[in-house]
């Protein structure tokens, strides 16, 4: 809901501004989102980048703290207070580079799925930036430059941890929503939100929110299964226990 709202607020402000200017000067042509979607949607890129950066840094700090806590069992605590700021900047720089590479990959796939190479190239690039901010950029804070983990999660479809499952669900649902949103573009409804790439962006945002909920549910299920295995609760253990009782 937050991501979808970020699209409509600047669009409404842009539409209101054009209408106010047209009242003062009737000779001004009224341009809707259908004729100029790029200025309206560009307002949300900075907000989305900042929001995903904050969320990514929080996830990175939680992930790094859990890794250090698990690795420091039985060892003495070390003082590494001076390396925290530099590590934050290095992680941020790495994530920005991965996000840029993800933008290029999303742009290539958008062209392969039917977007024009030269026609509306700016709009296609904007869609690629949105998809990268929803898929590659947030996952890069945790996965980093580990290519094996990227391939295992997004190519082989086998996330191993709760965080990886959340990234997988969010990314795949966002890409599916962008593809599903392109269905309404060729329809002759003549609506402002049918302009390229507005339906794909809205579909990516809405399905990203759905993927967030699905990822949360999958993470909870994975935690419950891990807890059952840890405490020996499950169908396999119950069958083994029943066999022992029968043998006795």
C-alpha positions as CSV (number, residue, x, y, z in Angstrom):
1,X,0.0,0.0,0.0
2,X,2.9,2.4,0.8
3,X,4.6,1.8,-2.5
4,X,1.3,2.2,-4.5
5,X,0.6,5.5,-2.6
6,X,4.1,6.8,-3.6
7,X,3.0,6.6,-7.2
8,X,-0.3,8.4,-6.9
9,X,0.7,11.3,-4.7
10,X,3.2,12.9,-7.2
11,X,0.8,12.1,-10.0
12,X,-2.0,13.9,-8.3
13,X,0.2,16.9,-7.5
14,X,1.4,17.0,-11.1
15,X,-2.2,16.9,-12.4
16,X,-3.4,19.5,-9.9
17,X,-0.6,21.8,-11.0
18,X,-1.4,21.5,-14.6
19,X,-5.1,22.2,-14.0
20,X,-4.3,25.2,-11.9
21,X,-2.0,26.6,-14.6
22,X,-4.7,25.9,-17.2
23,X,-7.2,28.0,-15.2
24,X,-4.9,31.0,-15.2
25,X,-3.9,30.5,-18.9
26,X,-6.4,28.6,-21.0
27,X,-3.9,28.4,-23.9
28,X,-1.7,26.0,-22.0
29,X,-2.3,22.4,-23.1
30,X,-3.2,20.1,-20.3
31,X,-0.7,17.2,-20.2
32,X,-1.8,14.2,-18.2
33,X,0.2,11.2,-17.1
34,X,-0.7,9.5,-20.3
35,X,1.2,12.0,-22.4
36,X,4.1,12.6,-19.9
37,X,4.5,9.8,-17.4
38,X,8.2,10.4,-16.9
39,X,8.0,13.6,-14.8
40,X,5.2,12.2,-12.7
41,X,6.9,8.9,-11.9
42,X,10.3,10.4,-11.5
43,X,9.2,12.0,-8.2
44,X,9.0,8.6,-6.5
45,X,12.5,7.3,-7.5
46,X,14.3,9.3,-4.8
47,X,11.7,8.3,-2.1
48,X,11.9,4.6,-3.1
49,X,15.7,4.7,-3.1
50,X,15.9,6.2,0.3
51,X,13.3,3.9,1.8
52,X,15.0,0.8,0.3
53,X,18.3,2.1,1.6
54,X,17.1,2.4,5.1
55,X,15.4,-1.0,5.1
56,X,18.5,-2.6,3.5
57,X,20.9,-1.1,6.1
58,X,18.6,-2.4,8.9
59,X,18.6,-5.8,7.4
60,X,22.3,-5.8,6.9
61,X,22.9,-4.8,10.5
62,X,20.6,-7.5,11.8
63,X,22.2,-10.1,9.5
64,X,25.8,-9.1,10.4
65,X,25.0,-9.0,14.1
66,X,23.5,-12.5,13.9
67,X,26.5,-13.8,12.0
68,X,29.0,-12.3,14.5
69,X,26.9,-13.6,17.5
70,X,26.9,-17.1,16.0
71,X,30.6,-17.0,15.1
72,X,31.7,-15.6,18.5
73,X,30.3,-18.4,20.6
74,X,33.2,-19.7,22.8
75,X,35.5,-16.9,21.8
76,X,36.3,-13.6,23.5
77,X,34.6,-10.4,22.4
78,X,36.7,-8.1,20.3
79,X,36.5,-4.4,20.0
80,X,35.8,-3.3,16.4
81,X,34.1,0.0,17.0
82,X,36.2,1.9,14.4
83,X,35.3,-0.4,11.4
84,X,31.5,0.1,11.6
85,X,31.3,3.4,9.7
86,X,33.6,2.3,6.9
87,X,31.8,-1.1,6.6
88,X,28.5,0.8,6.2
89,X,29.9,2.9,3.4
90,X,31.5,-0.1,1.7
91,X,28.2,-2.0,1.9
92,X,26.3,1.0,0.5
93,X,28.7,1.4,-2.4
94,X,28.5,-2.3,-3.2
95,X,24.7,-2.2,-3.1
96,X,24.6,0.8,-5.4
97,X,26.9,-0.9,-7.9
98,X,24.8,-4.1,-7.8
99,X,21.6,-2.0,-8.2
100,X,23.1,-0.4,-11.3
101,X,24.0,-3.8,-12.8
102,X,20.5,-5.0,-11.9
103,X,19.0,-2.0,-13.8
104,X,20.9,-3.0,-16.9
105,X,19.7,-6.6,-16.6
106,X,16.1,-5.5,-16.1
107,X,16.4,-3.1,-19.1
108,X,17.7,-5.9,-21.3
109,X,14.9,-8.2,-20.2
110,X,12.3,-5.5,-20.8
111,X,13.5,-5.1,-24.3
112,X,13.4,-8.9,-24.8
113,X,9.8,-9.0,-23.6
114,X,8.7,-6.4,-26.2
115,X,9.8,-2.9,-25.1
116,X,11.3,-0.7,-27.7
117,X,15.1,-0.3,-28.0
118,X,15.1,3.3,-29.0
119,X,11.3,4.1,-28.8
120,X,10.5,5.4,-25.2
121,X,14.0,4.3,-24.0
122,X,13.8,6.7,-21.1
123,X,10.5,5.2,-19.9
124,X,12.0,1.7,-20.2
125,X,15.1,2.7,-18.3
126,X,12.8,4.1,-15.5
127,X,11.0,0.8,-15.3
128,X,14.3,-1.0,-15.1
129,X,15.4,1.3,-12.2
130,X,12.1,0.6,-10.3
131,X,12.5,-3.2,-10.8
132,X,16.1,-3.0,-9.7
133,X,15.1,-1.1,-6.5
134,X,12.6,-3.7,-5.7
135,X,14.7,-6.8,-6.5
136,X,18.5,-6.4,-6.8
137,X,19.1,-3.4,-4.6
138,X,17.5,-4.6,-1.3
139,X,18.9,-8.1,-1.6
140,X,22.4,-6.8,-2.2
141,X,22.7,-5.5,1.3
142,X,22.7,-9.1,2.6
143,X,23.9,-11.2,-0.3
144,X,26.6,-8.8,-1.4
145,X,28.9,-10.0,-4.2
146,X,28.3,-13.7,-3.5
147,X,27.4,-14.9,-7.0
148,X,26.7,-18.4,-5.8
149,X,24.0,-17.2,-3.5
150,X,22.4,-15.1,-6.2
151,X,22.3,-18.0,-8.6
152,X,21.1,-20.4,-5.9
153,X,18.2,-18.2,-4.8
154,X,17.0,-16.5,-8.0
155,X,18.1,-19.0,-10.7
156,X,17.9,-22.4,-9.0
157,X,14.9,-21.2,-6.8
158,X,16.3,-22.6,-3.6
159,X,16.5,-20.0,-0.8
160,X,18.1,-21.5,2.3
161,X,17.4,-18.9,5.1
162,X,14.4,-16.8,6.2
163,X,15.9,-13.6,4.7
164,X,16.7,-15.3,1.4
165,X,13.1,-16.6,1.2
166,X,11.8,-13.1,1.8
167,X,14.0,-11.7,-1.0
168,X,13.0,-14.4,-3.4
169,X,9.3,-13.9,-2.8
170,X,9.5,-10.1,-3.1
171,X,11.7,-10.1,-6.2
172,X,9.8,-12.8,-8.1
173,X,6.4,-11.3,-7.3
174,X,7.6,-7.8,-8.3
175,X,8.8,-9.1,-11.7
176,X,5.6,-11.1,-12.2
177,X,3.5,-8.0,-11.3
178,X,5.4,-5.9,-13.9
179,X,4.8,-8.5,-16.6
180,X,1.1,-8.8,-15.6
181,X,0.7,-5.0,-15.6
182,X,1.7,-4.8,-19.3
183,X,-1.5,-6.6,-20.3
184,X,-3.6,-3.5,-20.0
185,X,-1.3,-1.3,-22.1
186,X,-2.7,-2.2,-25.6
187,X,-6.3,-2.0,-24.5
188,X,-8.3,1.0,-26.0
189,X,-9.5,2.4,-22.7
190,X,-7.6,5.6,-23.1
191,X,-6.8,5.9,-19.4
192,X,-3.9,7.9,-18.0
193,X,-2.5,5.0,-16.1
194,X,-2.2,2.9,-19.3
195,X,0.8,4.9,-20.5
196,X,4.1,3.0,-20.6
197,X,5.5,2.1,-18.1
198,X,2.8,3.1,-15.5
199,X,0.9,-0.3,-15.5
200,X,4.1,-2.2,-15.1
201,X,5.3,0.0,-12.2
202,X,2.0,-0.3,-10.4
203,X,1.8,-4.0,-11.0
204,X,5.4,-4.4,-9.6
205,X,4.6,-2.4,-6.5
206,X,1.3,-4.2,-5.7
207,X,2.8,-7.6,-6.2
208,X,5.9,-6.6,-4.3
209,X,3.6,-5.9,-1.3
210,X,2.0,-9.3,-1.8
211,X,5.4,-10.9,-2.1
212,X,6.4,-9.3,1.2
213,X,3.4,-10.9,3.0
214,X,4.1,-14.2,1.3
215,X,7.8,-14.0,2.2
216,X,6.8,-13.3,5.8
217,X,4.5,-16.4,5.9
218,X,7.2,-18.6,4.3
219,X,9.7,-17.3,6.8
220,X,7.4,-18.2,9.7
221,X,6.8,-21.7,8.3
222,X,10.6,-22.2,7.9
223,X,11.2,-21.1,11.4
224,X,8.5,-23.5,12.7
225,X,10.0,-26.4,10.8
226,X,13.5,-25.6,12.0
227,X,12.3,-25.4,15.6
228,X,10.5,-28.8,15.2
229,X,13.7,-30.4,13.9
230,X,15.7,-28.9,16.7
231,X,13.5,-30.2,19.4
232,X,12.8,-33.5,17.7
233,X,9.1,-32.7,16.9
234,X,7.9,-34.0,13.6
235,X,6.3,-36.9,11.7
236,X,9.6,-38.7,11.4
237,X,10.3,-38.6,15.1
238,X,6.8,-39.7,16.0
239,X,7.0,-42.7,13.7
240,X,10.4,-43.6,15.2
241,X,9.0,-43.3,18.7
242,X,6.0,-45.5,17.9
243,X,8.3,-48.2,16.4
244,X,10.4,-48.2,19.6
245,X,7.3,-48.6,21.7
246,X,6.1,-51.5,19.7
247,X,9.5,-53.2,19.9
248,X,9.6,-52.8,23.6
